[in-house]
């Protein structure tokens, strides 16, 4: 009996114990410059858990920016997404939900079903999305990161490091600042219900904390990438392998304090270079399947002599017509699949101008009244000299609050704009600046449709 017990205990010593703590790693940087202020095991490859969703969200923002998908797109939930284990929003297979709510649920609730739905909506499958995540990570310089899924649940080969996740957090902050406020919300409405923030305790307890993302699995331990700003200083701290949520938060607070002590009070902001946009791999094959691969290529030809000009012109025209017909056939097939109707009959051509039409220059007396337009001088450059005003308020706080609320409700048209409060003797004007005239006009029309006061402001 004694020998059996000794053998059993010896064998048990090789078995993985549930209570064994995950490896610890940490990194602290000055977010303004990227300077490393502290690190420990920062390049050890570990399980990132739901820190993974930072990359899922980064690509979601990238996809919206590049027109792959819209925030209001109704995403159909697949069986795979609906079956993901908690934490989850509670999506059902077959239901449709706006893309913006999937983003909110993944960022705030850390919902696995929402993260998977985001990946499938963008790339067609979670596997394809995971490959895009890894490509994007490499483009950012996250050289020791490999993603296998969109949510971060433990999977063989799904690994990252404290350094790489800190890098990703900095890119989220500077590449997509218009979405960054998501990570500081104590709770948010995610379409079907209001969900609490998994990081709400640190956000409430630590002065200046405004994000970013928590993570936990048994294999990973308690992870967190946190960012905090005090005056002109901003620190990002990352912890892998905390023993509990409370001890992890305490350690992160300690690291943030260390960062604020070590960082200079003033430093230039050196934003990281945005990674090259690659989109989804394989789109070229999809286009070729729709249009048909050409049998011949339009190669440059020698400059024709006078005698051969007619012959060369005929050859080029015939080749162009052949390939053009194939492309048109492909486009027609795609339009048919999308149920887009081709104009027929008289609608294919514009109607002739009426004989009695009065032109704008014919008689100044019948010129239409110009629409009133409020004009102020903007300090933006690069041709984006227009903006919109969404109201005047008695305090700066009220104006900033309205700006934030408006930006969240109309992220598509206000993406990349500068929120600015202009103070005058009459109050505080809430404005979005740095837009083209067309962008400003579209933003105002969409806001007015939501019963939001809005008028355009332009250069003078």
Beta strands, then each sheet from edge to edge (+ up, - down):
strand 1: 25-30
strand 2: 36-40
strand 3: 74-76
strand 4: 96-98
strand 5: 187-189
strand 6: 194-196
strand 7: 209-217
strand 8: 221-230
strand 9: 233-242
strand 10: 374-375
strand 11: 386-393
strand 12: 418-424
strand 13: 427-435
strand 14: 455-458
sheet 1: 2+ 1- 9+ 8- 7+
sheet 2: 3+ 4-
sheet 3: 5+ 6-
sheet 4: 10+ 14+ 11- 13+ 12-
end
